[in-house]
Amino acid sequence: MDAAKFEAKLREVEGLFDETLRGIREDSVLLPSLVRWAQALDEARDKALSLSLQTKRRPAPKAAEEVRLARTESRHNKRALRLAMNRVDLYESLAPWLLEYTDLSLAELIDAMREEKDARASAERGEDPISRYVPKTEWNSLSSSERNQLALDRYCDPRRKRTPWAAGIEYERFVGYTYEKSGYHVTYQGALRGREDLGIDLLCENDACVLIVQCKRLSQEKQLPVRENVVAQVFGSAEFYRMCSGTPKPVRPVLATTYRLSDEASRFAGHLKVNLKEHFAIAQYPMIKCNVSRVDGQRIYHLPLDQQYDNAVIGDREDEFYASTVNEAESAGFRRAFRWRGGDDPEIA
């Protein structure tokens, strides 16, 4: 067989080989052992290719070695990727709520985790959280009131880049504010408990009922609707709360989202009687919490950057309110909270 025919035959065999391996890998999620078979076949092909380069009419031992090394590295990388994908498939089958994050890129998820970690570290060092928004070059030239307002303005700036984690917390706070204005007592469980929120972002209660609210701030551009697993989660969370709390009040699941549900998820929600707030977009609202301490009656305001912000309850004591500006809060006799760290704080109520 001349060299041209040999090369053509080799390409034909490699094509068949690749097609066979592709089929094996597609089935490897259900049969992980197939990954090892694909690995063995890859190795056999590499040996055959390397041998052909060494034994052809004009041997190329250096090229053969380079091909062998390149193929080996590629094979190891592919194997690592396949194993990772199998593991992700397993995790998603065991924890369906992971699918909620499929609209986020890996970079976005890493940024979110890094921001959360940095915020915790800053709080543990006792740093004023507004220092992340007011650099040292501006700090000394401003009064404390001016620094607080400038930090708030920059925090609220719609052009500021937000991680998915931060954007989600902002949306939960906005939805909670709307319920507070409607007369509900709101516990911001998602912001306070993070990954341990049991699928409950907001716990809203009045004399008539308890609402278990889950909030989904989704991108209009990506057009990825809320799926059935989210509906099932908020329904299950409401049932779990009803069972554990022993409350005699009706417990109702609510799903609020900036986008919409898929058609199937909407039918699912209707059957499970999950109340929906679709296309419920975040809007500008007064964010400063002006709180009256139960301990000594001090009038204290909390910025949304402060660590005790989500613990502060507004509306259950006279004179408490949400302010739009630092000047509005301070003119009403409130001063900013001294404490920014987590844990018990006598300044909040």
NORRA-V976625 format. One record per pair of residues at least 4 apart in sequence whose ideal C-beta (glycine too) atoms are under 6 Angstrom apart, sorted by the first residue. I is the first residue (numbers start at 1). J is the second residue. Records with the same first field share a line. If there is no record, write none. Layout:
BEGIN
I->J + J
END
This chain:
BEGIN
1->5 + 6
17->45
21->38
24->34 + 38
25->38
27->31 + 34
28->34 + 35
29->86 + 89
32->86
35->82
39->79
42->75
46->71
50->64 + 67 + 68
51->55
53->60 + 63 + 64
54->59 + 61 + 64
60->64
67->71
91->95
92->98
96->229
97->233
99->229
103->222 + 224
104->108 + 109 + 164
108->164
111->163
112->163 + 164 + 165
115->163
116->165
122->127
123->307 + 341
127->131
129->305 + 340
130->134 + 147 + 151 + 305
133->151 + 154
134->138 + 139 + 147 + 150 + 151
142->146 + 147
145->326
148->326
149->326
152->303
155->305
162->166 + 167
167->217
168->217
169->191
171->215 + 217 + 282
172->190 + 191 + 201 + 215
174->282
175->215 + 256
176->186 + 188 + 202
177->285
179->184 + 186 + 204
180->186 + 315
183->206
184->204 + 206
185->205
186->202 + 204
187->203
188->192 + 310
189->193 + 197 + 200 + 203
190->197 + 201
191->310
192->310
193->197
198->237
199->233 + 237
200->212 + 237
201->213 + 214 + 215
202->213
204->211 + 213
205->210
209->249 + 250 + 252
210->247 + 249 + 251
211->252 + 254
212->237 + 238 + 241 + 253
213->254
214->234 + 255
215->256
216->226 + 257
217->258
218->257 + 258 + 259
225->260 + 261 + 262
226->230 + 257 + 261 + 265
227->262 + 265
228->264 + 265 + 268
231->265 + 268 + 269 + 274
234->253 + 255
235->253 + 272 + 274
238->251 + 253
241->245 + 251
242->251
253->274
254->275
255->274 + 276
256->277 + 280
257->278
258->281
260->278
261->265 + 266
269->274 + 276
286->322 + 323 + 324
287->304
288->301 + 323 + 329
289->302 + 312 + 314
290->301 + 320 + 321 + 323 + 329 + 334
291->300 + 312 + 320
292->299 + 317 + 319 + 320
293->298 + 347 + 349
294->349
295->346
299->333 + 334
300->337 + 347
301->329 + 334 + 336
302->306 + 308 + 309 + 312 + 337
304->309
306->337 + 340
307->340 + 341 + 342
308->345 + 348
311->348
312->348
314->320
315->320
323->328 + 329
324->328
327->331
329->334
337->347
339->345 + 347
END
